[in-house]
């Protein structure tokens, strides 16, 4: 999917043209290929969709006061778009983000919210120890991973979420595409993280000289704020 960040020369372009969609966000104008439903399984994609649907339904049960608190949480904890620009989400989007993070890290979706600024993160380092991709007999791509992390203290109100990029060439310096979730946990005193994740049939195996980026995010479970981000990559 092509994503373009325009300069100040372009004021605004919206709508569809020849299979492309022009969008305007708060901080950037983008052009994206019109999304088509793909065939075949993509690992845990159906699980993610189910989580999103559950969170959307739960939003309808929140009170007006809770909705106001979620808006305050969004304003007190600005997010960043894929280009790194700071943006403030709506209370609804902050709620969706926070509860998807909660499901990833603590296997819980709930309406509780802390509208205040999130506490500081405690992660001090994040490194890839091992990242190996294989194809199962059923034709599905699987990743075995091991990460080494260190922190200054234990903070149970935080969650740790790890994602990986698609394989990219070494010449790519800025990666704007989506990451794929592979691991989440309530943050404790972990130092070594290991596991296996099914990536489905559509994730491409890395070729020689390509690299995969691993991203670790520390999130505050009280309102979904991302308080830290660490990156490391492996060249194949």
TAWO-V380852 format. One record per residue. N is the residue number from 0. OMEGA is omega in radians with two decimals (NA if undefined). NEAR is the number of other ideal C-beta (glycine too) atoms within 8 Angstrom. D_CENTER is the distance of its C-alpha to the mean C-alpha in whole Angstrom. Layout:
n:N omega:OMEGA near:NEAR d_center:D_CENTER
n:N omega:OMEGA near:NEAR d_center:D_CENTER
//
This chain:
n:0 omega:3.12 near:5 d_center:17
n:1 omega:3.07 near:6 d_center:19
n:2 omega:-3.05 near:10 d_center:17
n:3 omega:3.02 near:6 d_center:20
n:4 omega:-3.09 near:7 d_center:20
n:5 omega:3.03 near:10 d_center:23
n:6 omega:-3.14 near:4 d_center:26
n:7 omega:3.14 near:4 d_center:28
n:8 omega:-3.14 near:4 d_center:31
n:9 omega:-3.13 near:8 d_center:29
n:10 omega:3.13 near:2 d_center:29
n:11 omega:3.01 near:6 d_center:27
n:12 omega:-3.13 near:9 d_center:27
n:13 omega:3.02 near:6 d_center:26
n:14 omega:-3.06 near:6 d_center:26
n:15 omega:3.11 near:7 d_center:26
n:16 omega:3.05 near:6 d_center:29
n:17 omega:3.08 near:3 d_center:29
n:18 omega:3.10 near:6 d_center:26
n:19 omega:3.14 near:10 d_center:24
n:20 omega:3.08 near:10 d_center:22
n:21 omega:-3.13 near:12 d_center:23
n:22 omega:3.03 near:9 d_center:20
n:23 omega:3.03 near:8 d_center:21
n:24 omega:-3.12 near:9 d_center:18
n:25 omega:-3.01 near:7 d_center:19
n:26 omega:-3.07 near:8 d_center:19
n:27 omega:2.96 near:10 d_center:19
n:28 omega:-3.09 near:12 d_center:21
n:29 omega:2.99 near:12 d_center:19
n:30 omega:-3.10 near:11 d_center:20
n:31 omega:3.04 near:11 d_center:19
n:32 omega:3.11 near:8 d_center:20
n:33 omega:-3.05 near:8 d_center:21
n:34 omega:3.05 near:6 d_center:19
n:35 omega:3.10 near:4 d_center:21
n:36 omega:-3.11 near:4 d_center:21
n:37 omega:3.12 near:6 d_center:21
n:38 omega:3.09 near:3 d_center:23
n:39 omega:-3.09 near:7 d_center:22
n:40 omega:3.07 near:9 d_center:20
n:41 omega:3.07 near:11 d_center:16
n:42 omega:-3.06 near:12 d_center:16
n:43 omega:-3.10 near:10 d_center:14
n:44 omega:-3.14 near:9 d_center:14
n:45 omega:3.10 near:7 d_center:16
n:46 omega:3.13 near:7 d_center:15
n:47 omega:3.12 near:9 d_center:12
n:48 omega:3.12 near:8 d_center:14
n:49 omega:3.09 near:8 d_center:16
n:50 omega:-3.13 near:11 d_center:14
n:51 omega:-3.14 near:10 d_center:13
n:52 omega:3.12 near:8 d_center:17
n:53 omega:-3.13 near:9 d_center:18
n:54 omega:3.09 near:14 d_center:16
n:55 omega:3.14 near:9 d_center:18
n:56 omega:-3.12 near:8 d_center:21
n:57 omega:3.13 near:11 d_center:21
n:58 omega:-3.10 near:10 d_center:20
n:59 omega:-3.13 near:6 d_center:24
n:60 omega:-3.13 near:6 d_center:25
n:61 omega:3.14 near:10 d_center:24
n:62 omega:3.06 near:5 d_center:27
n:63 omega:3.12 near:5 d_center:28
n:64 omega:3.11 near:6 d_center:28
n:65 omega:3.10 near:10 d_center:24
n:66 omega:3.09 near:11 d_center:23
n:67 omega:3.11 near:9 d_center:25
n:68 omega:3.10 near:11 d_center:23
n:69 omega:3.08 near:16 d_center:20
n:70 omega:3.08 near:11 d_center:21
n:71 omega:3.11 near:10 d_center:22
n:72 omega:3.13 near:18 d_center:19
n:73 omega:-3.11 near:15 d_center:17
n:74 omega:-3.14 near:8 d_center:20
n:75 omega:-3.11 near:8 d_center:20
n:76 omega:-3.10 near:13 d_center:16
n:77 omega:3.08 near:8 d_center:15
n:78 omega:3.04 near:12 d_center:12
n:79 omega:3.10 near:8 d_center:11
n:80 omega:-3.04 near:11 d_center:11
n:81 omega:3.09 near:5 d_center:10
n:82 omega:3.14 near:8 d_center:14
n:83 omega:3.14 near:5 d_center:13
n:84 omega:3.14 near:9 d_center:16
n:85 omega:3.13 near:7 d_center:16
n:86 omega:3.11 near:11 d_center:16
n:87 omega:3.14 near:8 d_center:17
n:88 omega:2.96 near:9 d_center:15
n:89 omega:3.10 near:7 d_center:18
n:90 omega:3.11 near:14 d_center:18
n:91 omega:-3.13 near:9 d_center:17
n:92 omega:3.08 near:9 d_center:14
n:93 omega:3.11 near:17 d_center:13
n:94 omega:3.14 near:14 d_center:15
n:95 omega:-3.12 near:12 d_center:12
n:96 omega:-3.08 near:11 d_center:9
n:97 omega:-3.06 near:13 d_center:11
n:98 omega:2.99 near:13 d_center:12
n:99 omega:3.06 near:11 d_center:10
n:100 omega:3.13 near:14 d_center:8
n:101 omega:3.13 near:14 d_center:12
n:102 omega:3.12 near:12 d_center:13
n:103 omega:-2.98 near:9 d_center:10
n:104 omega:-3.08 near:15 d_center:12
n:105 omega:3.11 near:8 d_center:15
n:106 omega:-3.10 near:4 d_center:16
n:107 omega:2.93 near:6 d_center:17
n:108 omega:-3.07 near:9 d_center:17
n:109 omega:-3.09 near:6 d_center:19
n:110 omega:-3.07 near:7 d_center:20
n:111 omega:-3.10 near:5 d_center:21
n:112 omega:2.97 near:12 d_center:20
n:113 omega:-3.06 near:9 d_center:21
n:114 omega:-3.06 near:9 d_center:21
n:115 omega:3.06 near:6 d_center:22
n:116 omega:-3.10 near:5 d_center:20
n:117 omega:3.07 near:11 d_center:18
n:118 omega:-3.14 near:8 d_center:20
n:119 omega:3.09 near:5 d_center:19
n:120 omega:-3.08 near:9 d_center:17
n:121 omega:-3.14 near:12 d_center:19
n:122 omega:-3.12 near:14 d_center:17
n:123 omega:3.10 near:6 d_center:20
n:124 omega:3.13 near:8 d_center:19
n:125 omega:-3.11 near:11 d_center:17
n:126 omega:3.00 near:8 d_center:18
n:127 omega:3.00 near:12 d_center:18
n:128 omega:3.13 near:7 d_center:21
n:129 omega:3.11 near:7 d_center:21
n:130 omega:-3.04 near:12 d_center:19
n:131 omega:-3.12 near:7 d_center:21
n:132 omega:3.10 near:10 d_center:20
n:133 omega:3.06 near:8 d_center:23
n:134 omega:-3.13 near:8 d_center:24
n:135 omega:3.08 near:8 d_center:26
n:136 omega:3.13 near:3 d_center:29
n:137 omega:3.12 near:4 d_center:27
n:138 omega:-3.14 near:6 d_center:26
n:139 omega:3.13 near:12 d_center:22
n:140 omega:3.14 near:15 d_center:20
n:141 omega:3.09 near:12 d_center:19
n:142 omega:2.98 near:13 d_center:18
n:143 omega:-3.04 near:11 d_center:19
n:144 omega:2.98 near:18 d_center:18
n:145 omega:3.14 near:11 d_center:19
n:146 omega:3.07 near:15 d_center:18
n:147 omega:-3.13 near:12 d_center:20
n:148 omega:3.07 near:14 d_center:19
n:149 omega:-3.12 near:7 d_center:21
n:150 omega:-3.14 near:11 d_center:21
n:151 omega:3.12 near:4 d_center:24
n:152 omega:3.09 near:5 d_center:24
n:153 omega:-3.12 near:8 d_center:23
n:154 omega:-3.05 near:10 d_center:21
n:155 omega:3.11 near:7 d_center:20
n:156 omega:-3.12 near:7 d_center:19
n:157 omega:3.04 near:15 d_center:15
n:158 omega:3.11 near:16 d_center:13
n:159 omega:-3.11 near:17 d_center:11
n:160 omega:-3.10 near:13 d_center:8
n:161 omega:3.12 near:15 d_center:8
n:162 omega:3.04 near:11 d_center:7
n:163 omega:3.09 near:13 d_center:9
n:164 omega:2.89 near:13 d_center:10
n:165 omega:3.04 near:8 d_center:13
n:166 omega:-3.11 near:11 d_center:17
n:167 omega:3.11 near:11 d_center:18
n:168 omega:-3.10 near:7 d_center:21
n:169 omega:-3.13 near:8 d_center:22
n:170 omega:3.13 near:4 d_center:23
n:171 omega:-3.09 near:7 d_center:20
n:172 omega:-3.14 near:3 d_center:19
n:173 omega:-3.10 near:4 d_center:16
n:174 omega:-3.10 near:7 d_center:13
n:175 omega:-3.12 near:6 d_center:12
n:176 omega:-3.07 near:8 d_center:11
n:177 omega:3.02 near:3 d_center:8
n:178 omega:3.13 near:9 d_center:6
n:179 omega:-3.14 near:11 d_center:7
n:180 omega:3.07 near:11 d_center:7
n:181 omega:-3.05 near:11 d_center:10
n:182 omega:3.05 near:12 d_center:11
n:183 omega:-3.11 near:10 d_center:11
n:184 omega:2.96 near:10 d_center:14
n:185 omega:-2.98 near:10 d_center:16
n:186 omega:3.11 near:15 d_center:17
n:187 omega:-3.13 near:7 d_center:20
n:188 omega:-3.12 near:5 d_center:22
n:189 omega:3.03 near:9 d_center:21
n:190 omega:3.09 near:6 d_center:22
n:191 omega:3.12 near:9 d_center:21
n:192 omega:3.14 near:12 d_center:18
n:193 omega:3.10 near:7 d_center:19
n:194 omega:3.10 near:8 d_center:18
n:195 omega:3.11 near:7 d_center:18
n:196 omega:3.06 near:11 d_center:16
n:197 omega:-3.13 near:9 d_center:17
n:198 omega:3.10 near:13 d_center:15
n:199 omega:-3.06 near:13 d_center:18
n:200 omega:-3.03 near:9 d_center:20
n:201 omega:3.13 near:8 d_center:18
n:202 omega:-3.08 near:11 d_center:16
n:203 omega:3.05 near:7 d_center:19
n:204 omega:3.09 near:8 d_center:21
n:205 omega:3.06 near:9 d_center:21
n:206 omega:3.12 near:7 d_center:24
n:207 omega:3.13 near:4 d_center:26
n:208 omega:3.03 near:8 d_center:25
n:209 omega:3.12 near:12 d_center:22
n:210 omega:3.07 near:13 d_center:19
n:211 omega:-3.14 near:14 d_center:15
n:212 omega:3.01 near:12 d_center:13
n:213 omega:3.14 near:17 d_center:11
n:214 omega:3.06 near:12 d_center:9
n:215 omega:3.10 near:15 d_center:9
n:216 omega:3.01 near:11 d_center:8
n:217 omega:-3.07 near:15 d_center:11
n:218 omega:3.10 near:14 d_center:11
n:219 omega:-3.08 near:15 d_center:14
n:220 omega:-3.14 near:13 d_center:15
n:221 omega:-3.12 near:9 d_center:17
n:222 omega:3.08 near:13 d_center:15
n:223 omega:3.14 near:15 d_center:11
n:224 omega:3.03 near:11 d_center:12
n:225 omega:-3.04 near:10 d_center:10
n:226 omega:3.09 near:11 d_center:13
n:227 omega:3.01 near:9 d_center:13
n:228 omega:3.07 near:8 d_center:11
n:229 omega:3.12 near:9 d_center:13
n:230 omega:2.96 near:9 d_center:13
n:231 omega:3.14 near:9 d_center:15
n:232 omega:3.09 near:9 d_center:16
n:233 omega:3.09 near:9 d_center:19
n:234 omega:-3.08 near:7 d_center:22
n:235 omega:NA near:10 d_center:23
//
